[in-house]
Amino acid sequence: MKRRSLRSRLTLLVTVAVALAIAICLGASFFIVNKALNDEVNRRVMPPPGRSQDPYELEDFLSNCKRRPAPINWHGPAPEMSQIIYADGQPTCYNATAITITANDLAIAAKGGSSLHNGTAPDGTALRVYTANVGPGMAIMNGARIDGMQGALRKLALLLVGVAGVGVFGAAWAGRAISRTVLRPVERLTGAVEHIAQTEDLDTTIPVEGDDEIARLSTSFNSMTTALAGSRDRQRQLVADAGHELRTPLTTLRTNIDLLLRSEQQGRALEPGAKERLLVNVKAQFAELSTLVGDLLQLSRGETDHEPHIELAFHDVVQSAIERARLRGAEVEASLDPWFTVGNPASLERAVVNLLDNAAKFSPGAIEVTLANGTLTVRDHGPGIPEDELPHVFERFWRSPSARPLPGSGLGLAIVAQAVEVAGGAVRLENAPGGGVVVTLTLPGSAVLSSR
């Protein structure tokens, strides 16, 4: 079975709810009116509560009653209808129009008791009848006409049914109007999603109105599309920058390999010194390519890094990075205080190694490394960086003009910034007093290991 649309389900739900409310209200109204009218009729035919038929009134009734009932005349005022019946078959004593006697009435006259029930006049007119034993073998019957009340109740019932029908129709119309109003923002959201799916236009936004759940959903959707657009732009920029950076080493490699192949194919061997320099150049280009590809992989993995972060000893991570830098020939002087943080150990170690490698390129002397209160400071004694270049040092593929002759991809500090940001920290680079550059990396955490 095909599932109904959300609009039709919401319309049906509102219609059923309103129709049920209308039915309950109209049913309660009919019940109250019916009970009020019946109570009024019952008061007319029954003696007051706690009081039986007054014996003096009964004697007066017996002395004035007639053996023949009055003619039926329903056009004037409603007559008070009473009669005395006897269980032994004596003639009934009437004070007005006759009330049809039933076997139950005769049983009350013979055995006692009372009964409130519906009865009829001889012409079939509906009556409310109260029969009560008033002495040995006799009972009094009081009646009141109820056919007019029953007709009014039938008209009232028909009126209420008509009102209910109009109410259900109005509920359906209101439900449809409500569903349209409520789902209009959802339709806009659906249209935006379909538009994005067809055109891949992530600049599409939805107007936000109010502060309800739909507005929050629209805001979240706009935030999502903005984040996706930013991610797509960064991805495109990364691909474009990577293509630009890869073009130079690949071109150099192809030129050198073509030269080697041409010399072999033409039988004109290169001089041993020239051939060695060519091969060394090829090896260096391969090393540059390997470094560049590794850095690109690190950046791309960092953008979608979902590896669980763990609590780690950051001072141990820094010490491991220092030992790796020393193996590469860097001179490092370190002072490390304990610091525990939450993050990815491999990413943070790679970030520290990049800082040390970057400092080692420019520092003629020892690199000073200090870790205190969660702040890692890496200081070199190189020439420093021009002030106008400082805002660009953490950008991907950006390299200072003075550093372009040196090996590197321009991604090292970008990897540092990304790793620190993922760990919830901050990093900044500035010129140190007296020359050189100082990098300050701060991570949240504590000096003692958590009890978790």
C-alpha positions in Angstrom: 0.0 0.0 0.0 1.3 3.4 -1.0 2.1 5.5 2.1 0.2 8.8 2.3 2.1 12.1 1.9 3.0 14.1 5.1 0.5 16.8 4.1 -2.4 14.3 3.7 -1.5 12.6 7.0 -1.3 15.9 8.8 -4.6 17.0 7.3 -6.2 13.7 8.3 -4.8 14.0 11.8 -6.2 17.5 12.3 -9.5 16.5 10.8 -9.9 13.5 13.0 -8.9 15.4 16.1 -11.2 18.3 15.5 -14.1 16.0 14.4 -13.6 14.0 17.6 -13.7 17.1 19.7 -16.9 18.3 18.0 -18.5 14.9 18.4 -17.7 14.9 22.1 -19.0 18.4 22.6 -22.2 17.8 20.6 -22.8 14.5 22.3 -22.4 16.0 25.7 -24.8 18.9 24.8 -27.5 16.4 23.6 -27.1 14.3 26.7 -27.4 17.4 29.0 -30.5 18.7 27.2 -32.1 15.3 27.1 -31.5 14.8 30.8 -32.8 18.2 31.7 -36.0 17.7 29.8 -36.6 14.2 31.2 -35.9 15.4 34.7 -38.5 18.2 34.3 -41.1 15.7 33.0 -40.3 13.3 35.9 -40.8 16.0 38.4 -44.2 16.6 36.9 -45.4 13.0 37.3 -43.6 12.0 40.5 -44.3 13.2 44.1 -41.7 15.4 45.7 -38.6 13.5 47.0 -39.1 11.8 50.3 -42.9 12.1 50.1 -45.4 9.5 49.1 -48.9 10.2 47.8 -50.6 12.4 50.4 -53.6 10.4 51.8 -55.8 13.5 52.0 -55.1 14.4 48.4 -55.8 10.8 47.5 -59.2 11.0 49.3 -60.0 14.2 47.5 -58.9 12.7 44.2 -61.2 9.7 44.8 -64.2 11.8 45.7 -63.8 13.9 42.5 -62.7 11.4 40.0 -64.9 10.1 37.2 -65.5 6.7 35.9 -65.2 7.9 32.3 -62.1 9.6 31.0 -62.2 13.1 29.5 -62.1 13.3 25.7 -58.7 13.6 24.2 -57.9 17.2 23.3 -54.2 18.1 22.7 -54.8 21.5 21.3 -55.3 23.3 24.6 -53.0 23.4 27.6 -51.5 20.0 28.5 -53.9 18.4 31.0 -52.8 16.9 34.3 -53.4 13.2 33.8 -54.0 11.0 36.8 -56.1 7.8 37.4 -56.6 5.2 40.0 -56.5 1.6 38.9 -57.5 -1.6 40.9 -56.0 -5.0 40.8 -59.4 -6.7 41.3 -60.9 -5.3 38.1 -62.9 -2.4 39.6 -63.5 0.5 37.1 -60.7 2.9 36.8 -61.2 6.4 38.3 -60.0 9.2 36.0 -59.5 12.9 36.6 -58.7 13.7 32.9 -57.6 11.8 29.8 -57.0 8.1 30.2 -53.6 6.5 30.4 -53.2 3.1 28.8 -52.9 0.4 31.6 -50.3 -2.3 31.2 -49.8 -5.6 33.0 -46.9 -4.1 35.0 -49.2 -1.3 36.3 -51.7 -3.9 37.5 -48.9 -5.9 39.1 -47.8 -2.8 41.1 -51.5 -2.3 42.2 -51.6 -5.9 43.4 -48.2 -6.3 45.0 -46.9 -2.8 45.7 -44.0 -0.8 44.6 -43.6 1.9 42.0 -42.4 2.4 38.5 -41.4 5.3 36.2 -41.7 4.4 32.6 -42.9 5.5 29.2 -46.5 4.8 28.2 -49.2 5.9 25.9 -52.6 7.5 25.7 -55.4 5.6 24.1 -54.7 7.4 20.8 -51.0 6.3 20.9 -49.6 9.7 22.1 -46.4 9.1 24.0 -46.5 9.7 27.8 -44.2 9.6 30.7 -46.0 7.6 33.4 -45.4 7.1 37.1 -47.2 4.2 38.7 -47.2 3.8 42.5 -49.1 1.6 44.9 -51.3 3.7 47.2 -53.2 1.1 49.1 -54.2 -2.6 49.1 -55.0 -3.6 45.5 -54.9 -0.1 44.1 -52.3 2.2 42.4 -52.2 5.7 41.1 -50.9 6.5 37.6 -49.7 10.0 36.8 -48.8 10.9 33.2 -47.4 13.8 31.2 -47.2 14.1 27.5 -43.7 13.7 26.0 -44.2 13.4 22.3 -43.5 17.2 21.9 -40.3 16.8 23.9 -39.3 13.7 21.9 -39.9 15.6 18.6 -37.8 18.5 19.9 -35.0 16.1 20.8 -35.2 14.5 17.4 -34.9 18.0 15.8 -32.1 18.8 18.1 -30.3 15.6 17.2 -30.7 16.3 13.5 -29.4 19.9 14.1 -26.4 18.6 16.0 -25.7 16.1 13.2 -25.8 18.9 10.7 -23.5 21.0 12.9 -21.2 18.1 13.2 -21.1 17.6 9.5 -20.3 21.3 8.9 -17.7 21.0 11.7 -16.0 18.0 10.1 -16.0 19.8 6.7 -14.5 22.9 8.4 -12.0 20.7 10.3 -10.9 19.2 7.0 -10.5 22.6 5.4 -8.7 23.9 8.5 -6.5 20.8 8.5 -5.5 21.4 4.9 -4.8 25.0 5.6 -2.8 24.2 8.7 -0.8 21.5 6.9 0.0 23.9 4.1 1.1 26.6 6.5 3.1 24.2 8.7 4.8 22.4 5.8 5.6 25.4 3.7 9.1 25.8 5.2 9.6 22.0 4.8 8.6 22.3 1.1 11.1 25.1 0.7 13.7 22.9 2.4 12.8 20.0 0.1 13.0 22.3 -2.9 16.4 23.5 -1.9 17.7 20.0 -1.3 16.3 18.9 -4.7 17.9 21.9 -6.4 21.3 21.2 -4.8 21.0 17.5 -5.8 20.3 18.5 -9.4 22.7 21.5 -9.8 25.3 20.9 -7.0 24.8 24.6 -6.2 25.9 24.7 -2.5 25.4 28.5 -2.4 21.6 27.9 -2.0 20.2 29.1 1.3 16.7 29.0 2.9 15.2 32.1 4.4 14.9 31.7 8.2 11.7 33.0 9.8 11.1 32.9 13.6 12.8 30.7 16.1 10.8 27.5 16.1 11.9 24.0 15.1 11.5 24.6 11.4 13.6 27.8 11.7 16.3 25.8 13.6 16.2 23.1 10.8 16.5 25.8 8.2 19.5 27.4 10.0 21.1 24.0 10.4 20.6 23.3 6.7 22.1 26.6 5.8 25.1 26.0 8.1 25.5 22.5 6.5 25.5 23.9 2.9 28.0 26.6 4.0 30.3 24.1 5.5 30.0 21.8 2.4 30.7 24.8 0.1 33.7 25.7 2.2 34.9 22.1 2.2 34.4 21.9 -1.6 36.3 25.1 -2.1 39.2 24.0 0.1 39.3 20.7 -1.8 39.4 22.4 -5.2 42.1 24.8 -3.9 44.1 21.8 -2.6 43.8 20.0 -5.9 44.7 23.1 -7.8 47.7 23.9 -5.6 48.8 20.3 -5.6 48.7 20.2 -9.4 50.7 23.4 -9.6 53.3 22.1 -7.1 53.6 18.7 -8.7 54.1 20.1 -12.2 57.6 21.4 -11.5 59.2 18.2 -10.2 57.4 16.1 -12.7 58.6 18.3 -15.6 62.1 18.2 -14.3 61.9 14.4 -13.9 60.6 13.9 -17.4 63.3 16.2 -18.9 66.1 14.4 -17.1 64.7 10.9 -17.9 64.2 11.9 -21.6 67.8 13.1 -21.7 69.0 9.8 -20.3 66.9 7.8 -22.8 67.9 9.9 -25.7 71.6 9.4 -24.9 71.1 5.6 -24.7 68.9 5.4 -27.9 71.4 7.5 -29.9 74.4 5.7 -28.6 76.0 8.9 -27.3 76.8 8.1 -23.7 76.9 11.0 -21.3 80.1 11.9 -19.4 80.3 10.0 -16.1 80.2 13.3 -14.1 77.2 14.7 -16.1 75.4 11.4 -15.8 76.0 11.2 -12.1 74.7 14.8 -11.6 71.6 13.9 -13.7 70.9 10.8 -11.6 71.4 12.8 -8.3 68.9 15.4 -9.6 66.4 12.7 -10.5 66.8 11.2 -7.0 66.3 14.6 -5.4 63.2 15.2 -7.5 61.8 11.8 -6.4 62.5 12.7 -2.8 60.7 16.0 -3.3 57.8 14.2 -4.9 57.6 11.7 -2.0 57.6 14.5 0.6 55.0 16.5 -1.3 52.7 13.4 -1.7 53.1 12.5 2.0 52.2 16.1 3.0 49.2 16.1 0.8 48.0 12.7 2.2 48.5 14.1 5.7 46.4 17.2 4.9 43.6 15.2 3.2 43.5 12.7 6.0 43.4 15.5 8.6 40.3 17.1 7.0 38.3 13.9 7.5 40.2 12.4 10.5 37.7 10.4 12.5 40.3 8.4 14.5 39.5 8.5 18.2 41.5 10.9 20.3 43.1 9.6 23.5 44.6 11.1 26.5 48.3 11.3 25.9 51.5 12.6 27.5 52.4 15.5 25.3 55.9 15.9 26.7 56.6 12.3 25.5 55.3 13.2 22.1 57.6 16.2 22.0 60.6 14.2 23.2 60.0 11.6 20.4 59.9 14.4 17.8 63.1 15.9 19.2 64.9 12.5 18.9 63.7 12.2 15.2 65.0 15.7 14.5 68.4 15.0 16.1 68.7 11.9 13.9 68.4 14.3 10.9 71.2 16.4 12.3 69.4 19.1 14.1 70.8 20.5 17.3 68.0 20.8 19.9 68.1 22.1 23.5 65.0 21.0 25.3 63.3 21.7 28.7 60.0 19.8 29.0 57.6 19.8 31.9 54.9 17.2 32.1 51.6 18.0 30.2 48.7 15.7 29.4 46.2 16.4 26.7 43.7 14.7 24.4 44.5 14.2 20.8 45.9 12.0 18.1 49.6 11.2 19.0 50.7 10.6 15.4 49.3 13.9 14.1 50.7 15.9 17.1 54.2 14.3 16.7 54.2 15.1 13.0 53.3 18.7 13.8 56.2 19.1 16.3 58.6 17.4 13.8 57.5 19.9 11.1 58.2 22.8 13.5 61.7 21.4 14.3 62.5 20.7 10.7 61.4 24.2 9.7 63.5 25.8 12.4 66.5 23.6 11.5 66.5 24.9 7.9 67.2 28.5 9.0 68.9 28.2 12.4 72.7 28.2 12.3 72.8 27.1 16.0 70.8 25.1 18.4 67.0 25.1 18.4 65.5 26.0 21.8 62.4 23.9 22.8 60.5 24.6 26.0 57.2 23.0 27.2 55.7 24.6 30.3 52.0 24.8 31.4 50.8 23.3 28.1 52.7 25.8 26.0 55.3 24.5 23.6 57.9 27.1 22.4 60.2 26.4 19.5 62.8 29.2 18.9 65.5 29.3 16.2 68.3 31.9 15.6 67.8 32.3 11.9 67.2 35.5 9.9 63.5 35.8 10.9 60.5 36.4 8.6 59.5 39.8 7.1 56.5 41.3 8.9 54.4 41.4 5.8 54.9 37.6 5.3 53.9 36.5 8.8 50.1 36.4 8.1 50.7 33.8 5.3 53.0 31.3 7.0 50.3 28.8 7.8 48.7 28.9 4.3 49.0 25.8 2.1 51.9 25.9 -0.5 52.9 29.3 0.6 56.7 29.8 0.8 58.7 32.8 1.5 60.7 34.0 -1.5 63.9 33.6 0.6 63.0 29.9 1.3 62.1 28.8 -2.2 65.6 27.6 -3.0 65.5 25.3 0.0 63.8 21.8 -0.1 60.2 21.7 1.1 56.6 21.7 -0.2 55.1 24.7 1.6 52.8 22.4 3.5 54.7 21.8 6.8 53.2 24.7 8.8 49.8 24.1 7.3 49.9 20.6 8.7 50.9 22.0 12.0 48.0 24.4 12.1 45.5 21.7 11.1 46.8 19.2 13.7 46.7 21.8 16.5 43.2 23.0 15.6 41.8 19.4 15.6 43.3 19.0 19.1 41.6 22.1 20.3 44.7 24.2 20.6 46.3 27.3 19.0 49.6 28.1 17.3 51.2 31.4 16.3 54.5 32.4 14.8 56.4 35.7 15.3 59.8 37.1 15.1 61.8 36.7 18.3 63.7 39.6 20.0 67.3 39.6 19.0 66.6 37.6 15.8 65.1 34.4 14.7 61.6 33.0 14.9 59.6 31.8 17.8 56.6 29.4 17.4 54.2 29.1 20.3 51.9 26.1 20.4 49.2 25.8 23.2 47.1 22.8 23.9 44.4 22.3 26.6 45.0 19.8 29.3 46.7 19.5 32.7 50.0 18.8 34.3 48.7 15.6 35.9 47.2 12.5 34.3 43.4 12.3 34.5 41.9 9.6 36.7 39.6 8.4 33.9 
